[in-house]
């Protein structure tokens, strides 16, 4: 449930989170291992998807006379920003 939708955006997960927040009798628990595995998959997916445009940029560099500027070189910073968002989201659950 959390590996493919870590921010509970899909319909079922979004409704589940909304119900947990609205109902005072319902408490949401997540084990530490589930949190860590969700975070590990989240980070892995981010890195994989950020590497794709970098690979494309490197291939396109052969067809450009000068340096190709695309603005995708800040992958590490973006990973850290997204991990910060992830941790903030889960700390508020």
Backbone bond lengths (Angstrom), bond angles and torsions (degrees), N, CA, C in turn:
res aa  C-N    CA-C-N  psi(-1)  N-CA   C-N-CA  omega(-1)  CA-C   N-CA-C  phi
1 X - - - 1.445 - - 1.530 110.37 -
2 X 1.323 118.06 -43.86 1.456 119.31 -175.34 1.522 113.14 -89.76
3 X 1.339 118.22 -20.99 1.469 119.56 -178.13 1.520 111.08 -65.17
4 X 1.317 116.62 -44.09 1.461 120.02 -176.54 1.526 112.88 -90.71
5 X 1.324 117.75 -13.75 1.464 121.57 -178.78 1.537 109.74 -143.18
6 X 1.330 117.49 68.43 1.465 119.81 -172.68 1.526 115.26 -66.73
7 X 1.338 118.38 -20.54 1.459 120.61 -179.61 1.532 112.57 -105.41
8 X 1.329 116.46 14.64 1.464 122.29 175.66 1.525 112.02 54.00
9 X 1.321 116.64 48.94 1.468 121.22 -177.90 1.522 113.03 -92.77
10 X 1.309 117.59 -26.51 1.465 119.44 -178.79 1.516 109.99 -71.75
11 X 1.294 116.37 160.21 1.449 123.00 -170.42 1.528 113.43 -52.12
12 X 1.323 117.70 -55.54 1.463 120.83 -177.41 1.527 110.82 -61.32
13 X 1.310 116.79 -49.04 1.464 120.93 -178.17 1.520 111.87 -65.67
14 X 1.330 116.29 -39.37 1.467 120.50 179.27 1.531 110.05 -63.78
15 X 1.320 116.65 -43.38 1.462 120.55 178.41 1.526 111.74 -65.85
16 X 1.318 116.47 -38.58 1.457 121.05 177.74 1.530 110.45 -61.58
17 X 1.321 117.29 -45.87 1.454 121.62 179.67 1.533 110.84 -66.31
18 X 1.310 116.67 -41.03 1.469 120.89 178.91 1.530 110.02 -62.02
19 X 1.311 116.46 -43.73 1.461 121.30 179.17 1.528 110.55 -63.45
20 X 1.318 116.74 -42.21 1.464 120.56 179.37 1.528 111.06 -63.46
21 X 1.312 117.71 -35.67 1.472 120.88 -179.84 1.523 112.10 -76.38
22 X 1.327 117.31 -33.99 1.458 121.07 -176.14 1.520 112.99 -81.17
23 X 1.316 116.82 -34.71 1.466 120.44 -177.15 1.516 109.83 -86.65
24 X 1.287 115.63 123.75 1.459 120.08 -179.94 1.534 110.67 -76.46
25 X 1.342 117.34 -21.03 1.463 120.98 -178.76 1.522 112.83 -85.84
26 X 1.306 117.58 -7.17 1.455 122.13 -176.00 1.523 109.40 -107.52
27 X 1.329 115.29 126.58 1.460 120.59 179.13 1.520 108.18 -116.14
28 X 1.311 115.86 133.95 1.461 122.25 -179.73 1.525 108.48 -95.15
29 X 1.334 116.32 121.43 1.459 122.14 177.05 1.517 109.55 -117.87
30 X 1.317 114.87 141.03 1.459 120.24 175.43 1.525 106.98 -136.73
31 X 1.311 115.95 128.88 1.460 118.70 179.44 1.524 110.20 -70.47
32 X 1.301 115.45 157.93 1.460 120.62 -179.04 1.524 110.86 -64.22
33 X 1.321 117.01 -36.70 1.468 120.15 -179.45 1.527 110.95 -66.60
34 X 1.325 117.98 -37.68 1.468 121.08 177.15 1.520 109.55 -66.00
35 X 1.330 116.73 -42.35 1.472 120.69 177.64 1.527 110.27 -60.49
36 X 1.323 116.93 -48.16 1.468 120.52 -177.67 1.529 111.63 -64.53
37 X 1.322 117.38 -41.33 1.462 120.53 178.67 1.526 110.92 -67.51
38 X 1.320 117.31 -38.72 1.461 120.93 176.71 1.521 110.07 -62.51
39 X 1.327 116.63 -43.82 1.457 121.00 179.18 1.525 111.11 -64.89
40 X 1.337 116.84 -40.65 1.462 120.85 179.58 1.521 110.76 -63.05
41 X 1.327 117.33 -44.81 1.470 120.89 178.26 1.529 110.78 -66.57
42 X 1.310 117.36 -39.01 1.463 122.29 178.15 1.523 110.08 -59.37
43 X 1.329 116.44 -49.72 1.459 121.13 -179.59 1.528 111.07 -63.94
44 X 1.316 117.07 -41.04 1.469 121.39 178.87 1.527 110.71 -62.20
45 X 1.331 117.07 -44.61 1.464 121.13 179.79 1.526 111.60 -65.45
46 X 1.322 117.08 -39.92 1.466 120.52 177.96 1.522 110.32 -61.08
47 X 1.319 115.65 -50.18 1.462 120.04 -177.16 1.529 111.34 -62.56
48 X 1.340 116.96 -42.26 1.468 120.05 178.51 1.519 111.13 -60.92
49 X 1.328 116.70 -44.04 1.463 120.20 -177.18 1.516 112.76 -75.05
50 X 1.322 118.68 -27.12 1.459 120.64 175.80 1.520 111.99 -79.12
51 X 1.325 117.65 -23.90 1.463 120.87 178.20 1.523 112.07 -72.72
52 X 1.320 117.41 -30.16 1.463 121.11 -177.44 1.527 112.57 -58.18
53 X 1.347 119.32 -51.26 1.472 118.05 179.59 1.530 112.84 -65.32
54 X 1.329 116.88 -30.20 1.469 119.47 178.06 1.520 109.95 -66.26
55 X 1.334 116.65 -40.33 1.467 120.34 177.64 1.530 110.56 -64.56
56 X 1.323 116.65 -40.70 1.465 120.86 177.93 1.524 109.79 -64.12
57 X 1.328 116.94 -42.84 1.462 120.80 178.80 1.526 110.29 -59.81
58 X 1.316 117.43 -42.93 1.462 120.81 179.41 1.528 111.46 -63.37
59 X 1.339 117.27 -38.41 1.466 120.47 178.22 1.527 111.09 -69.15
60 X 1.339 116.82 -39.67 1.459 121.10 -179.61 1.523 112.03 -70.61
61 X 1.314 116.85 -22.35 1.468 121.12 -179.87 1.532 110.68 -58.61
62 X 1.318 117.23 -30.75 1.467 121.65 179.14 1.531 112.20 -66.03
63 X 1.331 116.40 -22.75 1.464 120.48 -176.49 1.523 112.80 -102.15
64 X 1.319 116.89 7.77 1.453 121.64 -179.01 1.529 108.79 -117.96
65 X 1.312 117.08 136.82 1.453 121.44 -177.79 1.528 112.56 -68.66
66 X 1.310 116.88 -39.73 1.462 121.76 178.71 1.525 110.16 -106.96
67 X 1.312 114.64 -160.94 1.461 118.70 175.67 1.516 109.87 -76.97
68 X 1.305 115.78 138.47 1.460 121.96 179.30 1.525 108.51 -90.93
69 X 1.307 116.87 116.68 1.461 122.49 -179.97 1.519 109.37 -99.36
70 X 1.310 116.77 116.20 1.464 120.48 179.62 1.518 113.05 -122.45
71 X 1.329 117.14 -14.78 1.461 119.97 -179.85 1.513 114.06 79.38
72 X 1.317 118.18 15.67 1.462 120.19 -179.62 1.519 112.12 -102.81
73 X 1.301 117.29 11.78 1.460 121.13 -176.82 1.527 113.35 -77.03
74 X 1.294 118.53 -9.00 1.462 121.37 -175.86 1.526 111.35 -95.89
75 X 1.309 117.23 41.91 1.461 122.20 -177.09 1.509 114.10 -61.87
76 X 1.322 117.69 -42.23 1.464 121.62 -178.77 1.523 110.60 -63.72
77 X 1.334 116.69 -43.75 1.469 120.28 178.19 1.519 110.92 -62.24
78 X 1.327 116.88 -40.40 1.458 121.18 -179.73 1.531 110.67 -65.49
79 X 1.333 116.72 -40.41 1.465 120.60 177.65 1.524 109.48 -59.83
80 X 1.329 117.01 -46.12 1.461 120.59 179.84 1.525 112.02 -63.81
81 X 1.332 117.48 -39.31 1.468 121.05 177.04 1.524 111.21 -62.94
82 X 1.330 116.17 -45.52 1.460 120.38 -179.06 1.527 111.65 -67.64
83 X 1.325 117.35 -36.23 1.469 120.25 176.01 1.529 110.38 -66.32
84 X 1.318 116.93 -35.59 1.461 120.36 175.43 1.518 111.45 -63.25
85 X 1.331 116.82 -42.41 1.465 121.06 176.29 1.521 110.85 -61.88
86 X 1.324 116.22 -41.83 1.460 121.98 179.06 1.527 110.45 -59.69
87 X 1.323 116.46 -50.65 1.459 120.66 -178.20 1.532 111.81 -63.70
88 X 1.317 116.47 -38.25 1.466 120.15 178.17 1.531 110.87 -64.56
89 X 1.332 116.51 -44.19 1.456 121.72 179.30 1.528 110.27 -57.82
90 X 1.327 116.80 -48.40 1.463 119.97 -176.70 1.522 112.51 -73.73
91 X 1.316 118.73 -26.05 1.450 119.67 176.49 1.533 110.99 -70.78
92 X 1.343 116.30 -26.08 1.467 120.46 179.32 1.523 113.48 -84.95
93 X 1.339 116.90 -10.82 1.468 118.94 177.54 1.495 107.37 -69.07
